[in-house]
Amino acid sequence: SSYLFFFFKRQCPHFKNQQMSNGSSMSEFFLLAFADTRDLQFLHFWLFLGIYLAALLANGLIVTAVACDHRLHTPMYFFLLNLALLDLGYISTTVPKSMANSLWDTRAISYQGCASQVFFFFILMSAEFYLLTIMAYDRYVAICQPLHYGTLLGSRACVHMAAAAWGCGFLTAVLHTANTFSLPFCKGNAVDQFFCEVPQILKLSCSDAYLREAGLIVVSVCVAFGCFGFILLSYVQIFRVVLRIPSEQGRHKAFSTCLPHLAVVSMYVSMGMFTYLKPHSISSPHQDLVVAVLYSVVPPALNPLIYSVRNQELKDAVQKLMTRSFFSRNILPIFFCISLIT
């Protein structure tokens, strides 16, 4: 985070001056706590720990299975591997710090840590949505133009598309972080969220310059709506073709590859729209807290489950990987002996 801090100090002339002018008051922010009592704080810690470990395990299994099984070396699974990597980073940006705060009974996050959290959150969130758009294009070509699939989505084209998604996410993160942390803050340093969220940080600004960041958010929302429109148009074409497939088995196979992606997109977009476009009149700290958990913590843990429920190839690859790991490391005999002893 220190390297990122120095990067933004160089990019934003107000970044250093603001921290010096406000003294120790802006050396850290205070995040919103989930609970005030120690029992509830420990409950929050263990709950988030369980979700975090489940997300790490599930996404790690997908990454390993796709990388190790040559049958999954296709564009669809290549993009799914990138999605799993993004989900791993996505949940690791916010959850560990929140767990640490609950465990140690603190709410503080350093100024540099807050800037780093905003930066990585925007990289991963933006890149994930761009990648979901690319995955919709992949399904469109596979179903609507199968004869051109190898030409339009060759290995080089897939790498370029994935790199473009990561690169656009990086650019979006630089713009939002630079604009947000170049603003002067004079309305305290208490962020009404369990992580450093840009809309909540903007409430601490005492300058009209926040309109610049608000305008950037509007541009980002317009881009997101453009991507969402492309996804909807792609699926309209996909469903038109799928419903014309004469065999029931063919329709089932097509739906099994499309519906998980559509479910992930719907969950992602609905939570994002409710978070950034809801009126301030219906906003409350507790409601914002719940919604933030739904769009920043739950999707990385649920995405692997959604993609694997109807995907027999992925389930077979994961099962094969786990079986191979157990037998190669002699874990099953150990578990059997322990069960006999207990």
Protein Blocks (a to p, Z undefined) as FASTA:
>chain_A
ZZmmmmmmmmpmklmmmmmmnmmmlmpccdddfbfbfklmmmmmmmmmmmmmmmmmmmmm
mmmmmmmmmklmcfklmmmmmmmmmmmmmmmmmmmmmmmmmmnopabdcfklmmmmmmmm
mmmmmmmmmmmmmmmmmmmmmmmmmmlmmmmmcfklmmmmmmmmmmmmmmmmmmmmmmmm
mpccfebjadcbfbdcfklmmmmpcbfklmmmmmmmmmmmmmmmmmmmmmmmmmmmmmmm
mmmpmblklmmmmmmmmmmmmmmmmmmmmmmmmmmmgcfklgcfklmmmmmmmmmmmmmm
mmmmmmmmmmmklmmmmmmmmmmmmmmnommmmmmmmmmmZZ
